[in-house]
Amino acid sequence: MNVVGWLDPEEQHVWRTYLAVTSKLDERLDRALRKESGITLVEYGLLVHLSEAPERRLRMSLLADAVLVSKSRLSHQVARLERDGYVRRETCGEDRRGSWAVLTDKGLEAVRSAAPGHVSDVRRYFFDHLTPDDLKELRDTLDRLNRGLDD
């Protein structure tokens, strides 16, 4: 029989606050991007990753891993970005089963246009509430949690 290690009140508070903060932060950033740029937070993340990739192109599977979405959700998101002219898909020459997502000039302009407002929002909703010591502690904590999830 499995014994459940229930969360104590402090752990419960931290966990629920973490869930609330991440949900509120994602919602506010998404709403602002939609209003100002007409793209979602997930789409912005896709466009940013493509803008930073060599030749502004990534294999669809690598892009899905980079933005932490399922391949089916990625396909839906890329289809919308493709319809709007921000991305195009290309077949992989060396592997016909795979495909590339390629950022178009219009997509690059969309990222460049959305970035200043998005960065301001990230700063206002997140970084402006942290001291330099908070930031270092949070970075160390998140790095440790991330390593634990990679194991």
Order of alpha helices (4+ residues) and beta strands (2+ residues): alpha-alpha-beta-alpha-alpha-beta-beta-alpha-alpha
